[in-house]
Amino acid sequence: MGEGHLPVLVDEVLTSLAVGAGSSVADCTVGGGGHAERLLEATSPDGRLLGLDADRAAISEAKRILARFGERVTLRHANFEAIFDVATDAGAIPLDAVLFDLGLSSYQLADPDRGFSFAADAPPDMRFDETRGLSALELIDRSTERELAGILATFGEERRAGRIAKAIMAARAEDRIVTAADLAAVVAAAAPSRPGGADAGRIHPATRTFQALRIAVNREVEVLSAALAGALAALRPGGRIAVISYHSLEDRIVKRFVARESRDCIEEPLPPMCTCGHRAQVRAITKGVITSGPDEVRRNRRARSAKLRVAEKLA
């Protein structure tokens, strides 16, 4: 298995989801098939897997990797916000387990034509589904400096968002940003790593900018809550949902979803008598988050920021 297919926290995912022979599982971000392959092995001989991905190239790669499992695998090109509808159409409901592995895969980063990489000699597209929405470059062109700074600050948690947005707008106006490498160079010049800073020598100065643009282009934060609700609706009682996130915004959404759905009353502040009618639907399986150990981080740099949360659907 190449580096592009190294699944993060795979043993922890398998243990937490508690799948076995005959289980019906959905991998909502099937990617290169890394997690899916291990899930199919764990559910053999007759377990089934529904794999979704917004990236057509990911579906093609997963089809190749998972070919040996034959009819046990169903793959769909779809955004994970549609998990309930896709699972219904595929006849996969109720599901025993659902997995989300959020963020960018290594093979997407390595694709020279997609513009995810700082060194890519191609326009910064950054869309998972290249047939829909705006590319990162189009998003920049349609944004004001203030709007771009907001995107960088919100989705990238970039402290120097204003300075970077100003530099990007100036460079774009002068036609100095054509490729992803051009964009990375403009950001690095506007906000270089600070000697002795927390990120010095560890991450590229453009990391947060590229992350923010990718998240905005793919509506990753916007669709996550809908995806979690759809996954919960598709699960059988006792089924489990696992989410691996790499960004604090995504992790907060997952944390709040689990906390909210673990309560009978969701009114704020809590009244003497509940009138909202909400009933708890899940219980948290993980206390806090599960993170990768040093050995996994050495093998796979993508694992260094991974956070896993797992919840079980109540009867």
PEZIVEN-V622829 format. One record per residue. N is the residue number from 1. SS is DSSP state (2 for helix, 1 for strand, 0 for the rest). PHI is phi in degrees with one decimal (NA if undefined). PSI is psi in radians with two decimals (999 if undefined). Layout:
N_SS_PHI_PSI / N_SS_PHI_PSI
This chain:
1_0_NA_2.16 / 2_0_-75.0_2.98 / 3_2_-61.3_-0.53 / 4_2_-65.5_-0.22 / 5_2_-118.9_0.27 / 6_0_-70.7_1.95 / 7_0_-76.6_2.40 / 8_0_-86.3_2.40 / 9_0_53.5_0.64 / 10_2_-66.1_-0.72 / 11_2_-65.2_-0.69 / 12_2_-66.1_-0.66 / 13_2_-63.7_-0.83 / 14_2_-62.4_-0.74 / 15_2_-65.9_-0.77 / 16_2_-70.7_-0.63 / 17_2_-77.0_-0.35 / 18_0_54.1_0.75 / 19_0_-83.8_2.73 / 20_0_-149.7_-2.95 / 21_0_-53.1_2.26 / 22_0_86.5_-0.05 / 23_0_-67.2_2.57 / 24_1_-105.9_2.07 / 25_1_-126.2_2.53 / 26_1_-116.9_2.22 / 27_1_-105.4_1.84 / 28_0_-80.5_-0.13 / 29_0_-137.3_1.22 / 30_0_-65.6_-0.48 / 31_0_51.6_-2.28 / 32_0_-83.8_0.12 / 33_0_85.5_0.20 / 34_2_-61.9_-0.97 / 35_2_-65.7_-0.72 / 36_2_-59.0_-0.71 / 37_2_-60.7_-0.78 / 38_2_-69.7_-0.61 / 39_2_-66.5_-0.69 / 40_2_-67.1_-0.65 / 41_2_-64.7_-0.70 / 42_2_-71.1_-0.39 / 43_0_-105.9_0.18 / 44_0_-66.6_2.68 / 45_0_-93.3_-0.16 / 46_0_-128.7_0.23 / 47_0_-68.3_2.70 / 48_1_-123.4_2.62 / 49_1_-131.4_2.29 / 50_1_-103.5_2.08 / 51_1_-111.7_2.22 / 52_1_-115.1_2.61 / 53_1_-162.2_2.46 / 54_0_-76.5_-0.23 / 55_0_-97.5_2.01 / 56_2_-61.2_-0.65 / 57_2_-63.9_-0.61 / 58_2_-65.3_-0.71 / 59_2_-63.2_-0.73 / 60_2_-62.7_-0.73 / 61_2_-67.8_-0.74 / 62_2_-63.3_-0.66 / 63_2_-59.8_-0.70 / 64_2_-69.6_-0.83 / 65_2_-65.3_-0.65 / 66_0_-98.3_0.15 / 67_2_-56.5_-0.58 / 68_2_-67.2_-0.27 / 69_2_-89.5_-0.07 / 70_2_55.8_-2.30 / 71_2_-73.4_-0.05 / 72_2_-72.1_-0.20 / 73_1_-113.8_2.32 / 74_1_-123.9_2.18 / 75_1_-115.2_2.42 / 76_1_-135.1_2.34 / 77_1_-82.5_1.79 / 78_0_-162.4_2.61 / 79_0_-72.1_2.52 / 80_2_-66.7_-0.19 / 81_2_-65.6_-0.31 / 82_2_-97.3_0.34 / 83_2_-55.7_-0.76 / 84_2_-64.1_-0.81 / 85_2_-65.8_-0.73 / 86_2_-65.2_-0.77 / 87_2_-64.7_-0.64 / 88_2_-64.5_-0.84 / 89_2_-62.5_-0.56 / 90_0_-84.3_-0.05 / 91_0_68.5_0.52 / 92_0_-97.9_-0.08 / 93_0_-86.7_2.40 / 94_0_-85.5_2.60 / 95_1_-91.6_2.61 / 96_1_-88.9_-0.45 / 97_1_-157.7_2.59 / 98_1_-134.2_2.35 / 99_1_-122.4_2.36 / 100_1_-120.8_2.14 / 101_1_-114.8_1.68 / 102_0_-77.8_2.94 / 103_0_92.0_-2.74 / 104_0_-105.4_2.35 / 105_0_-89.2_2.80 / 106_2_-64.7_-0.62 / 107_2_-71.3_-0.53 / 108_2_-67.2_-0.72 / 109_2_-61.8_-0.59 / 110_2_-81.6_-0.21 / 111_0_-74.0_1.98 / 112_0_-69.8_-0.24 / 113_0_-97.1_-0.06 / 114_0_-98.0_-0.31 / 115_0_76.7_0.35 / 116_0_-79.3_-0.49 / 117_0_-88.8_2.58 / 118_0_-62.2_-0.47 / 119_0_-98.1_0.03 / 120_0_-65.6_2.26 / 121_0_-92.1_0.90 / 122_0_-147.2_2.74 / 123_0_-56.8_2.52 / 124_0_-72.7_1.58 / 125_0_-83.1_-1.11 / 126_0_70.3_0.14 / 127_0_-82.3_2.40 / 128_0_-70.0_-0.74 / 129_0_-107.5_1.81 / 130_0_-73.3_-0.06 / 131_0_-94.5_-0.07 / 132_0_-134.1_2.56 / 133_0_75.1_-3.00 / 134_0_-93.7_2.53 / 135_0_-74.7_2.95 / 136_2_-61.6_-0.67 / 137_2_-67.2_-0.70 / 138_2_-66.6_-0.64 / 139_2_-63.1_-0.74 / 140_2_-60.5_-0.79 / 141_2_-65.4_-0.48 / 142_2_-94.9_-0.01 / 143_0_-101.6_2.62 / 144_0_-81.2_2.91 / 145_2_-58.8_-0.71 / 146_2_-66.2_-0.73 / 147_2_-64.3_-0.72 / 148_2_-64.6_-0.72 / 149_2_-61.3_-0.65 / 150_2_-64.9_-0.69 / 151_2_-62.5_-0.79 / 152_2_-67.2_-0.67 / 153_2_-72.8_-0.70 / 154_2_-76.6_-0.90 / 155_2_-91.5_-0.32 / 156_2_-110.5_-0.17 / 157_0_50.0_0.73 / 158_0_-86.0_2.06 / 159_0_-69.7_-0.43 / 160_0_-107.3_0.65 / 161_2_-59.3_-0.73 / 162_2_-62.7_-0.79 / 163_2_-64.5_-0.74 / 164_2_-67.9_-0.75 / 165_2_-60.9_-0.73 / 166_2_-62.2_-0.75 / 167_2_-66.3_-0.70 / 168_2_-64.1_-0.78 / 169_2_-63.6_-0.71 / 170_2_-65.8_-0.75 / 171_2_-67.0_-0.68 / 172_2_-67.0_-0.68 / 173_2_-63.3_-0.48 / 174_0_-96.6_0.19 / 175_0_59.3_0.58 / 176_0_-94.5_-0.04 / 177_0_-117.5_1.82 / 178_0_-117.3_-0.68 / 179_0_-114.4_2.95 / 180_2_-62.8_-0.63 / 181_2_-63.4_-0.66 / 182_2_-61.4_-0.80 / 183_2_-60.8_-0.79 / 184_2_-61.8_-0.67 / 185_2_-66.9_-0.69 / 186_2_-63.4_-0.76 / 187_2_-65.5_-0.77 / 188_2_-62.7_-0.61 / 189_2_-72.6_-0.62 / 190_2_-76.9_-0.57 / 191_0_-143.1_1.22 / 192_0_-67.2_2.76 / 193_0_-60.2_2.43 / 194_0_-85.9_2.25 / 195_0_-56.1_2.23 / 196_0_82.8_-0.05 / 197_0_-72.7_2.94 / 198_0_-61.6_-0.54 / 199_0_-101.2_0.01 / 200_0_-59.0_2.19 / 201_0_74.5_-0.02 / 202_0_-105.5_-0.77 / 203_0_-130.5_2.67 / 204_0_-66.6_2.51 / 205_0_-57.3_-0.42 / 206_0_-92.2_0.07 / 207_2_-55.6_-0.87 / 208_2_-69.6_-0.58 / 209_2_-66.4_-0.81 / 210_2_-64.5_-0.70 / 211_2_-61.0_-0.81 / 212_2_-63.0_-0.76 / 213_2_-65.6_-0.72 / 214_2_-62.4_-0.77 / 215_2_-63.5_-0.74 / 216_2_-66.5_-0.78 / 217_2_-61.3_-0.70 / 218_0_-96.0_0.09 / 219_0_53.4_0.65 / 220_2_-63.0_-0.74 / 221_2_-73.8_-0.68 / 222_2_-60.6_-0.69 / 223_2_-91.7_-0.17 / 224_2_-64.4_-0.76 / 225_2_-61.5_-0.74 / 226_2_-64.2_-0.66 / 227_2_-65.8_-0.73 / 228_2_-64.0_-0.74 / 229_2_-64.3_-0.72 / 230_2_-65.1_-0.70 / 231_2_-64.6_-0.73 / 232_2_-62.2_-0.74 / 233_2_-64.8_-0.52 / 234_2_-82.5_-0.25 / 235_1_-80.4_2.60 / 236_1_-78.9_2.76 / 237_1_-57.2_2.29 / 238_1_92.1_-0.21 / 239_1_-72.5_2.80 / 240_1_-126.0_2.64 / 241_1_-122.7_2.30 / 242_1_-123.5_2.38 / 243_1_-130.4_2.18 / 244_1_-104.9_2.09 / 245_1_-117.7_2.80 / 246_0_-128.7_0.10 / 247_0_-139.5_2.42 / 248_2_-61.5_-0.58 / 249_2_-61.8_-0.82 / 250_2_-64.7_-0.76 / 251_2_-63.2_-0.65 / 252_2_-64.8_-0.67 / 253_2_-62.4_-0.79 / 254_2_-64.5_-0.79 / 255_2_-59.5_-0.79 / 256_2_-68.9_-0.63 / 257_2_-62.3_-0.83 / 258_2_-64.1_-0.75 / 259_2_-63.0_-0.76 / 260_2_-65.2_-0.80 / 261_2_-78.7_-0.05 / 262_0_-91.5_-0.06 / 263_0_-108.6_2.56 / 264_0_-74.9_-0.73 / 265_0_-114.6_2.29 / 266_0_-115.1_0.24 / 267_0_-72.1_2.50 / 268_0_-127.3_2.21 / 269_0_-71.9_2.87 / 270_0_-62.2_2.18 / 271_0_-83.2_2.89 / 272_0_-58.7_-0.60 / 273_0_-135.2_2.22 / 274_0_-69.7_2.35 / 275_0_-122.5_0.03 / 276_0_-81.0_-0.40 / 277_0_78.1_0.03 / 278_0_-73.9_2.48 / 279_0_-126.0_2.51 / 280_0_-56.2_2.35 / 281_0_-115.3_-0.29 / 282_1_-138.7_2.88 / 283_1_-130.5_2.46 / 284_1_-70.5_2.34 / 285_0_-91.6_-0.65 / 286_0_-94.7_2.43 / 287_0_-92.1_1.92 / 288_0_73.1_-2.45 / 289_0_-120.9_2.69 / 290_1_-99.7_2.28 / 291_1_-121.2_2.90 / 292_0_-76.5_2.55 / 293_0_-81.1_2.95 / 294_2_-60.3_-0.59 / 295_2_-64.8_-0.76 / 296_2_-66.8_-0.68 / 297_2_-63.0_-0.64 / 298_2_-66.3_-0.62 / 299_2_-76.9_-0.55 / 300_0_-145.0_1.82 / 301_2_-61.9_-0.46 / 302_2_-62.8_-0.40 / 303_2_-76.0_-0.23 / 304_2_-64.9_-0.49 / 305_2_-110.4_0.17 / 306_0_-73.6_2.40 / 307_1_-132.3_2.19 / 308_1_-109.1_2.26 / 309_1_-126.0_2.48 / 310_1_-135.2_2.42 / 311_1_-136.0_2.68 / 312_1_-115.5_2.38 / 313_1_-76.2_2.34 / 314_0_-83.0_2.77 / 315_0_-68.2_999
